[in-house]
């Protein structure tokens, strides 16, 4: 028996189609070409040149990686090939330059995937529920009907947007440690998730007294979504919150009628929802992951290099200052000696 793990390419599509995965519907059949390029990699484990298991990863924001695409041929299950290929994919991801985190996000009822993920020593980080709907009327009507409703104001200034990010997600004292970077793809909070060009493309809105904000952006994941991100749990207490989301959802649906709102809901947020909320919360997503210690060593090294460079620059500046003072002192000494000589000549 020969065993081999290698990177799959577009030309291996027929090999993938020949696998007996036991799935009634496999979305990978529709998106296979995209899993082999554009920041994604797909690996295959072969037994005697037959493809028996797959796993891969996708890179987000240049520093975050999500594992996935775990498939096994039912004729070869029970031999730990799934664990072996996922372990290989994780090691390949951790070896990438600048990668800070490698995660895996799986549904709560996918016990086989959870078993494999635990075998490769990933830690459970959070549980999130997906809130999807096209109709926000029940949420709007559940808020205080006597309060004067005012839609939140849009923020266009990039500096103001980044200020909000620093006050919340990037604030070490802020309790939220996971950021929903895309639908299905949450990551631990990191500066790499909030680059200027990306933050500038997001739509920020803040309430009237400027104590709360929310973020909206559009994305395609087979379906089209208006993604809502809100870092607090008090959205039902914030007048105008759901009206603001509903207004933007209506605008988006003029061009894309099937657009749904997406919001990642923690268990704490779910407790705040009214009984008649529109979300199907029958299952959740479990985020597992591992942090790359090498990436943080590199950051420490970079910081040390920066600090040393700044120290050297400061020393060089001080040395130049001392040299200039020395030259100035020499000039004054020379001037003093000339003056003394002139006085001596007058005494004669």
N, C-alpha and C positions, 0 to 999 in steps of 0.2 A: 504493500500500500504506500502510495506517495501522497504527501500532504504539502500544500503550498498556500500561502497568503499573498495576494498581489493587489495592486490598484486596478480597479475596473475602469474601462473606457466606454465610450458610446458604442463601439463595435462589439461589446459584450452583452448587448441588450438581449439577443436571442438566448444566450446562456441563462440570463435572469428569467426570461419568460418560461424557460424549461423547468424551473424549480417548482416543486409542489409545496407551496407554503400553507395550504389549507385555508387561505383567506377567501371569503366570498367576493370581497372587493378590495383591491390593492391599489391605492392611489399612486404608488411608485411606478406603476405601468404607464401612467399619464405624464409623469414628470421626470422619468429616468434620465434623459439627456442633461437636464439641469443639475443632476446630482453628481456629475462628473466634471464640472467646471464652475466658474464664477464663485470661487471661495468654498466650494463643496468638494468633498472627496468621498468615494465609495470603495470599500475594500471587499474582496471576495475570498472565502476559504474554499479551496479545491481539494477533493479527495479523488485521486486517480483521474485528474483533469475534469472532474465533474464539480460544478458549483453547488455547494451544499449550505453555505451560510454567508450572509452579508451584514455589514455595519459600516457606518461612515460618520462624517461630521460636517458642520458648516461653521464658518468663521463669521462673527458679528463684531462690528466696530473695531476690527483689527486685533482685538485683545481677548475676546470672549468666544468660546467654542461650545457648541451644543452637539452632543452625540445623538445618533438615531439610525433609522433605516435598518433596524435589526430584523432580519428575516432568516428562517431556517427551513430547509427541506424536511418535511415530516418523515421521510424515509430514513433520515439520519439524526433524528432528535434523540436526546438522552445520552449523548456522547460529549457534552460540554463544548460543542463547536461554537454555539452562540456566545458563551462566556469567553472563549478564546479569541473570537473575531472582534468582540466589543473591547476586550482588554487591549488588543492590538491597535484598534482605532483610537483608544484613549491615549496610549503611549505615543502614537504618531502625533496626536494633537498637542500633547504636553511638550513635545520636542520642537514645536513651531516657535520661531522667535517672537518674543513679546507677549505670549499667551499668558493671561493672568488666571483664567478659570476655565475648567471643562465641566460641563453639566449634562444631565439627561433629564428630560421632562416626560413623564409617562402618566397615563390615566390610572386612576385609583383602582380600577378593576382589572388592570393588566398585570396579573400576578406573576406570570412567567417572566415578563420584562423586569419587574421589580426584583425578582429572585436573581436574575443575571446581574443587574446593576449593583446589588448588594455584594455579590461575589467579587466584583472588581473594586470593592472597598470605597464606594461613593457614599456620602453622607446625605441623609434627608434634610433639606434646608427649609422648605415651606410647602404649604398646601394652598392652592388657589382654585377658585371656581370661575368658570367663564360665564359672564353675564351678557347674553345676546338678546336683542329685541329690536323691533321696528316701531314699537308703540310704547311711548313713555307716559301716556296719559294717567295711568294708575299711580305712578311715582309723583307726578305733578300734583294730582288731586289729594295725595296723602300728606302733603306739606301743609303748613298753617294757611288755611284759606283766607283768614282775615288780614294776613300780612300783605303789604304792598309789594307786588312782584316787579323786580327790576333785573333785566338781563345783565350779566356781568360784562365788564369793559374789556375789550381786546387790548393786549399788550403787543406793541410792534418793536419796541426798543430791545435789542439783543442784550444790552447790559442789564436791563431790568429783568429779563428772562433768566439770565445766569444768576442774578442776585437771588431770585426765588429758589433756584436749584441749590445754591450754596446754603440757603437758610433751612432747607428741608433735607433732601436726599444726601447731600454732601456734608451735612452737619453731623458730626460724630455723636451728638447728644440726641439727634432725632431718632425715634424708635423704628422707623421703617428702613429695612436693610435690603429689600428686594425691589428692583425696578422692572416693570413690564415693558421691556424694550420693543417687543413686537408681540402680536397675538401668538400664543403658544410658546413664546421664547422670553421668559423672565430671567434676569441675571442679578447676581449680587451687585449692590451699588458700587460704582467705580467711576472715577473721573473720565475714563475712556468712553463711557456711554453718553457723555454730554459735550461732545465737541461742538464748537461754535456753529459750523455749517449745518449740523443736524438740528441743534436747538433753534436756530434761526428758521428752519423749515416747519417747526411745530407751531401750532396756534395756541397762545396762552391767553387766558381770561382771568380777571381777578374781580372779587366782589367789591361792593361800593366802599366799604371802609378799609379795603386793601389788607385784609387779614387772612384771606384765603385765595387760592388760585387753582385752576385746572388746566390740563393740556389736552388738546385734540389734534389728531392727525389721521389721514386716510391711508389704508393699506389693503393689499390684495392677498388673500390666502385661499385661493379657489373662489371664495366669496369676497365681496367688497365690504370693508368695515370702516366705520368712524370710531377710532380707538380713543377711549376716554381714560385719562390717568389723573387720579386725585389722591394725594398722599395722606389724607386724614380719613377718619371713619364717620364724620359728622355730616355727610352730604344731605341727609334728610332734614337737617336743622338749618341748612344754608339756603336762605331765600334766593330764588332765581337760579339755583344750580341746575336743576333739571330743565328749566325753561331755556337756559342758555344752550345746553346740549341738544334739546329738541329743535331749537331754531337752526343750529348748524346741521343737524341730521336732515331736516327738511330741505335745506339748501343743497346738500350733497345729493339727495335723492332726486333732485330735478334732472340731473344728468345720468345718475345711476340709481334707478328706482328700487333695485333689490338691496341697496345698502342697509346693513344692520349696524347698530351700535354695539361695541364690544367694551366691556370693562372687566378687569380682573378683580375678583372679590375674595378677600381674606375671610376667615370665619368670623372675625370681629365685625367686618362690614356687613356680613349677611345678617347678623343679629340686629342691625339697625334698619333693615328693610321692612316695609309693611307686609302684612299677610297676603295682600293681593298683588305683590310684585310680579313682573312679567317674565322673570328668568326661570329657565330650567336648571335646577341645581342638583340634579339626581346623581351626578358624579363630579369628581374633582381631578385636578392635575397635581402630581407630586413632583417637585423639583429636587433632584439629587445633584451632587457635584463634588468636585475636589479642586482646591486651589493649587496653583503651580508655585512652589517655593522658590524655584529658580528665577521666576519673573520678579519677585519681590526682592531677591538678592541683587538682581540687576538694577532695580530701582534704587536700592540703598547704595549700590556702587555708583550709580549716576549721581545721586544726591551728594555722596562723598566727593566725587570728582568735581562737582559744581562748587561745593564748599571749599575744597582745596584750591580750585581755580580762583575763586573769589578772594581767598586768603593770600594767594600769590600776587594777585592784582593789587591787593591792599598793601602788601609788603613793598611791591615795586613802586607804588605811589609814594609810600613813606620814604623809600630810598631816594627817589627823585626829589622829594621835598627837602630831605636832608642835604642833598647835593646842592640844591639851589640856595639853601640857607648857608652852607659852607662857602659858596662863591660870594654871596652877599657879605658874609663876615670877613672874608679875605679882602674884599673891596673896602670895607669900613676900616680894617686894620691898616691897610695901605694908605688910606686917606688920613688916618690919625697920625701915622708916622710922618707923612709929608707935612702935616700941619705942625708937628713937633719940631721937625727940621727947620721949618720957616721961622718958628718962634726962637729957636736957638740962634739962628742967623741974625735976628733982630737984636738979641741980647748982646751980641758981639759989636 
